Amino acid sequence: MPQVFSGWMLYLLIIVMVISIIRIYYYLRTIQSGAPMDRPVIKVAPVPVLEQDLDAEPEEDSLLDGPDDLIRQGDYDGALKSLDRLLEDLSPTEDREARGKVLFRVGACHSRLATGEERFQHLLRAGEALREAVRLFSPARFRNLYLRALGELASLQEDLAEGKNPVENLTQSARTCETAAGSAREGGMVVPEVMFLIRSGTVYNRLASHHEPQVNLRKAADAYEKALAALETVDGESAIEEKMKVLKMLGDTLVKLAGYFQKEECLIRASKAYDGALELMDEGEHSQERCVVLTNSGGVLLELYDLEKSPAYLRQALRYSRDALDAAKGEVKLVAKGFAMAVMGDALTRYAEVKDRSENLERAVKLYETALGIIKDGEEPAQRERIRENLAETVGKLNAESA
């Protein structure tokens, strides 16, 4: 008897399961036919679906007039209460875009409230809201909103890295920027793609100071090179300015990478990047930028000279250091001028090995002393200490030569 009862119970359980599966199937079909993922139905005020430039002001939406007014007034707590009420009235399936816009503003409000003792809690809440907004915006249909949310999320992850888990949060920020760059590329939005590639390179540079410098510096250099490739498709003065900046950042990154990986190859690539930036610079308009890049490039050429002892590198380093000092005659920060003098001093100490030893050593000493007078205590302490050491070494060589 117990066996018969168990058999009937099993048959009944199977029948109930089949009926439940059928009901769930038809329910899901009803939801999909009423509100497909890429075509949300807004029960409340209609929202325009035309995309806009990423840097443009957000489009008008009567649904959000109240919260937006509170945000403009700086009443972020009041805006959050208003936004929470809106979320209660919006369907997760039918009002996807509207919910995404609301959650984007929730994240922005929490980001602006992230001060004092509750800073970390607000940042976490902002992250939750922005991640949900990213999930709700379909890249194919609402790409500009999707990119805005990703950009805000990447900035938030950088802010979190300042207080907790820098490696994890910076890694997430860099990957968020890469996701945004890929989406912008798919949508043919070159300017946002370049912007996010540059941001990812900057974050990877920052991450390199915490974790796996060789790996992260290579990723940073790769991001900058992709940004340069994308900029090749853009015309106009602004694109040239941006390319100039990216080439300088690429050179700086490769110089740092040379300390960990294929030193000579990285220095040669850095020198080429700096030369590319210099070709784009106008002597009159970019005196500050030229001074910095010429100084950095001169330092790289001296390192290559130390590796290969090629006179061509030394001659080029001397020429670049002189050009840097000429550029420093314009409106250039004094610290940059001091660095240019120090690099010329470095070049002259090496040139003294082959010609006019005493004369060039004396000139190098004067340059080092002037550079230290320009770069005050507390400004660039590591560089200042390096100049002091080079001065002491050069004075020792000069004294030995006199003796």
N, C-alpha and C positions, 0 to 999 in steps of 0.2 A: 504493500500500500504506500509506503513512503516513497518508493521508487517511481510509481505512477504519478503521484502528486508532484514530484520533482520534475518529471518530464513535461507535464502540463504547464508548470511554472516557467520552464525554459522556453516553450513555444510562445507563451504570452509575452515574455520579455522580448523575444525577437520581433514579434508583431509591433509592440510599442516602440521599439527602436527604429523600425522601418518607417512607421508613421511619423515619428519625430524628424527623421532625416528628410522626408519628403516635405514636411512643413517648413523646415529651415531652408531648404533649397528654394522653394517658392517665395519665401520671405526675402531672401537675399536678391532674387531676381527683381522683386518689386522695388527694393531700395536702389539697385543699379539702374533700372529703367527710369526711376524718378530723379536720381541725382548722380550721374556718372562722375567719376573722379576728375576728369578734365573739363567738365562743363557744369560747375556748381550752380545751383538754383538759389537765389537770394530771396528769402521771404520778406525781408525788410526793404530798405531803400536800395534801388538798383545801383550797381557799381560799374563804371566804365571799364572795359577790358583792353582798351588800346594801350600799348606800352609807351613809355616815355624815356627820356634820357635818365641815366642812373643818378646824375647830379642835379636833376631838376627837383622842384618842390613837389611834395606828394600831392596827388590829385585830390580835388574836392570830393567829399563824401558826406552827405547830410547825416548819415548814421553816426558819424564821429564828430560832428560839429561841437557838441557839448564837451566831450573829453579834450578835444583839441584846443578849445578856448581855455580850459583849465590848465593845460600844459603850457600854453603861451603865457599864462599869468604866473606860472611857477608853482601852482597848487597841485603838486604831483600826488599827494595823498588823496585829494578830492578827485583827481582824474582816475586814480586806481579804483576808487569806489564806483565811479560811473562806468568804467570799463568792465568791472566785475558784474554789474547789473546787465550790461549788454551781452556778456558771455552766457548768462543764464537764459536769455531769450533766443540765442542762436543755436541752430541744430548742428551737431558735429558732422552730419552727413550731407545736409542740404545747403549749409551756409559756410562752406569751407573757406572761401576767399575772405568773407567778412570776418570770420573768426581769426583768420591769419592776420588781418589788419589790426584787429583789436589786440591780439597777443603781441604783435610787434610793438604797439604803444605801451602795453604792460611792461615789456622788457625795457623799453626806453625810460619809463618812469622809475622802475626799480634801479636802473643804472644811475640815474641822477640823484636818487636818494641814498646811494651807496657811500655814505660818509660816517665817520665816527665809529662807535662800537658796533653798530649794526651793519657796517659796510659789507662784510662777507655774506651775511644772510641775504641782503638785497641783491648782491651779485649772483648768488645761487638762484634766487627766484627769477632774476632777469634771464639767466641762462636757460632755465626750464621753459619760460615763455617764448624765448627766441627759437629754441630748438623745435618747439611745437609749431611755431609760425613757419619755419623752414619746411616742415613736413606737410603743411597744408597748402603752401603755394606750389602749384604745378609749374616746373621750369618751362615747359613747352608753351603754356598759355599766359603765365604771369611772371615772365622771367625777370623783369625789373624789380618786382616786389621780392622775388626769391633772392636776387642778388643783394638787395638792401638788407634783408634779414641775415644773410650770411655775413655781410660786412660788419653789421652790428654785433653778431655773435663772435666773430674773430676778435674784434676789439675787446669785448667782454672777457674772452679767454685770456687775452694778454693782461688785462687788469687783474684777473684772478691769479695769474702767475706771480704777481708782485707780493702776494701774501701767503700763498700755499701751493705746494706741488708745482714748482716752476717748470720742470721737465714735462710733466703730463699736460699741463695747460698750454704751454708754448707749442708742444707737438700738435695738440688739437687745433690751436689757432692757425698754424701753418697749413695743416690739412684742410681746414675750413676755407682758407684763402685759395688753395689749389682746387678745391671743388668749385668755388665761385669762378675761378679763372677758366676752368673747363666748360662750365655752363655758359659763360659769356662767349667763349670761342664758338661753341655750338650755335649760339644765336647770332653770330656775326657781329658781336659788340666788341670791337677791338680795343677801344679806350678803357672800358671796365676790365677787360682781360689783362691789359698791361698793368693797370692799377693793382689788381689782385696778385699778379705775378711779382711785382715789386714788393708788395706787402709780405708775401710768403718768403721772399729772399731776406727781407729785413728780420722777420721772425726767426728764420733759420740761423741767421747771424747771431741773434740774441741767444738762441738755444745752444749754440756752439760753446758759449761761455759756461754752460752748466753741464753739458752731456755730449759725449762723442764728437769732439770738435772737427775731426777729419770728415766724418760722415755728414754732419750738418753744414759745414762750410762748402762741401761739394754740392749739396742740395741748394744752398743759397746761390752759388755761382750758376748752377743749372737754371734756376728760376730767372736770374738776371739775363742770361743768354736767350731764354725763351721770350722774355719781354722785349729784348732788342730785335729778335726775329719778327715779332708782331708789329713793332714800330716801323719796320721797313715798309709795311703796307699803308702807312699813314703819311699824308702830306701836310705841309704847313709849318709855321714857325714854332708852334707849341710842341709839335712832335720832335723837332730838332733839339729844342731845349730839354725835353724829357730824355731823349737818347743820350745827350751829353751827360746828364746826371746818372743815368743807369750805367754808362761806360765807366764813370768814376767809381760807382759802387762796386761794379764787377772787379775793377782793378784792386780796390781796397780788400775785397774778399779773397782774391787770389794771392795777395801778399800774405794775408793771415794763413791761408791754406798752405803756403810754401813752408811754413814751420812744421807741417805734419806730413806732407805728401808731395813727392816729386818736386823738390825745391826748384831746380833749374827750370823745368818746364812751366811751373806755375808762375815763376818770376817773368819768364819770357811772355807768357799770356797776359800777365798784368801790365807789362810794358806796352804791349800792343793795344790793350784796352785804354790805357792812359793816352797813347798817341791818337787813338780814334776820338777821344773826347777833345783833345787839343785841336784837332782838325775842324771841329764844329764850333770852337770858341772864337769870338771876336775880341781882338786885343783891347778895343776901347770899352766894350760893354761888359766883358767878363774878366776884368783884371783880378778880382778876388779869386774867382774859380781857377783862372790860369796860374796864379801864384801857387795855390794849393796843389793842383795836379802836376805842375812842373816840379815842385819840391818832392812830391811822392814818387814821381817817375825817376827823378835824379837819384833818390835813395835806392830804388830798385836796380837801376843801372850800376850803381856802385857795388851792390851785392853780386850782380852778375860778373862784374870785373873781378871781384875777389874769388869767384868760382873758376873763371876761365882765363883771367889775366889778359883779356883782349883789350888792346889800347882803344879800340873803337868805342867800347862801353865807357871808358874813362873820359874820352873826349866828349861824348854825348852827355855824360853826367855833368861835366863842367859847363857845357853850353846851356843845359837846362837849368842849372843853378843860377847862372848869370841871367837867363831870361826870367827866372822866378823873381830875382831881385829887381829887375826892370819893371816887372808887373807890380811889384810891391810899392812902387813909387806912386801908384794910384790910390784909390780908396780901399786899402787893404787893412784888415785887422793886424795889429802889431804882432800878435802871437804867430800868425802865418809868416810874417816877415822874419821873425826870429828863427823859425824852423828853416826858412830858405837860407838864411845865413849859416846855420849849423850844417846843412847839407853841402854848401859850398866849402865850408871848412873841412868836412870829411873828404870832399873831392881833392882839395889842395894838399892834404896830408898824404894822399896816395900819389898825387902828381909829383910831390917832393921826392919820391923814391926814384924818379927817372930824370928830373930836371930841376935846377935852381933850388936845391934842398933847403937851405937856410931861409931864402926869401919866401918860399911858399909856406914853410912852417910858421914864419912870423905872421904872414897874412892869415893863416888858419887860426892862430892864437887870437888875433884881433877880432876875427869873425865870431869865434866862440864866446869871447868876453862880451861883445856887443849883444849877441843872442841872449846870453844870460841876463844882461841888463834889461832887455825887452821882455823876456818871459819871467814874470815875477814869481816869488815864492807862493806856492799854492796853485799856480797855473801849470797844468800838465806836469805833475811831479815826476813821472817816469821819464818823460822826454828831457826834462830839465836835468835829472840825475845823469842821464846818458851823455848830455852835452858837457856836464862837469867832468865826467870821467875822461871823455875825449880831450878836453882842454888839458887836464893834468898829464895825460899821456903825451900830448903834443909838446907841452912845455918841457917834459923830460927829454924828448928827442932833441928839442932845440938846445937845451943846456948841454946835452952830450955832444952835439955838433959844435958848439962854441968851445967846449973844452978840447 
